[in-house]
Amino acid sequence: MTMSIPARGAGGAWLRGLSWLMLGGWIGAWVLFAFVIAPTAFRVLPSTRIAGELIGPVLTTLHLYGAVAGVALAALAWGLSRTGVCLWLPLAMSVLCLVSQYGVTSRIEQIRPLVFGPGGSPELAARFQLLHQLSMGIYTAVGLAAFLLVAIHARADSAR
């Protein structure tokens, strides 16, 4: 016997509420990091190396939250009988968070001590810069996708 929560009524209200909470938390954390935490760290800490050491663990937390939140948002959309972009977009966002964390950020962390240490070279600095730009690009794409997801869910909720 399959049990599902109806998209209408009390069960649907809880699912919609959880969806909005997950999206709001994701966007809020993303915006706070991009516009407050990262710029402040690089402005007030004595070196970019130290700022990067602070930013790394915060970014890891955001990536892991994003990976979980994407799957949860897709599950909530499914529970609300929403299909298409409501399902695949949060899953794609989740994958991007994992790619950024384990494919890009992990490489940045590996070369950071070399780039900022006494053995740094122009080649390592260029590789670091490329990885950093890729990380920022993925971060921006996930953030924009989250805003798109808000619009999609708002439209679906208003159509009720």
BELURVEN-V280398 format. One record per residue. N is the residue number from 0. RES is the residue in one small letter. PSI is psi as a letter, one per 40 degrees, with the letter a starting at -180 (none if undefined). D_LAST is the distance of its C-alpha to the last C-alpha in whole Angstrom. Layout:
# BELURVEN-V280398
n res psi d_last
N RES PSI D_LAST
N RES PSI D_LAST
This chain:
# BELURVEN-V280398
n res psi d_last
0 m h 28
1 t h 24
2 m h 22
3 s i 19
4 i h 16
5 p i 13
6 a e 10
7 r i 9
8 g a 11
9 a d 14
10 g d 15
11 g d 11
12 a d 12
13 w d 15
14 l d 14
15 r d 12
16 g d 15
17 l d 17
18 s d 16
19 w d 16
20 l d 19
21 m d 20
22 l d 19
23 g d 21
24 g d 24
25 w d 24
26 i d 24
27 g d 26
28 a d 29
29 w d 29
30 v d 29
31 l d 32
32 f d 34
33 a d 34
34 f e 35
35 v c 37
36 i d 38
37 a d 39
38 p d 41
39 t d 42
40 a d 44
41 f e 46
42 r d 47
43 v d 48
44 l i 50
45 p e 53
46 s i 52
47 t d 50
48 r d 51
49 i d 50
50 a d 47
51 g d 46
52 e d 47
53 l d 44
54 i d 41
55 g d 42
56 p d 41
57 v d 38
58 l d 37
59 t d 37
60 t d 35
61 l d 32
62 h d 32
63 l d 32
64 y d 29
65 g d 28
66 a d 29
67 v d 27
68 a d 24
69 g d 23
70 v d 24
71 a d 22
72 l d 19
73 a d 19
74 a d 19
75 l d 16
76 a d 14
77 w d 16
78 g d 15
79 l e 11
80 s f 12
81 r h 12
82 t a 15
83 g b 17
84 v d 18
85 c d 15
86 l d 18
87 w d 21
88 l d 21
89 p d 21
90 l d 24
91 a d 26
92 m d 26
93 s d 27
94 v d 30
95 l d 31
96 c d 31
97 l d 34
98 v d 35
99 s d 36
100 q d 37
101 y e 39
102 g d 40
103 v d 41
104 t d 41
105 s d 43
106 r d 46
107 i d 46
108 e d 47
109 q d 49
110 i e 51
111 r d 50
112 p d 54
113 l d 56
114 v d 54
115 f e 55
116 g a 58
117 p d 62
118 g e 61
119 g i 58
120 s i 59
121 p d 57
122 e d 56
123 l d 54
124 a d 53
125 a d 51
126 r d 50
127 f d 48
128 q d 47
129 l d 45
130 l d 44
131 h d 42
132 q d 41
133 l d 39
134 s d 38
135 m d 37
136 g d 35
137 i d 33
138 y d 32
139 t d 31
140 a d 29
141 v d 27
142 g d 26
143 l d 25
144 a d 23
145 a d 21
146 f d 20
147 l d 19
148 l d 17
149 v d 16
150 a d 15
151 i d 13
152 h d 11
153 a d 10
154 r d 9
155 a d 7
156 d d 5
157 s d 5
158 a e 4
159 r none 0
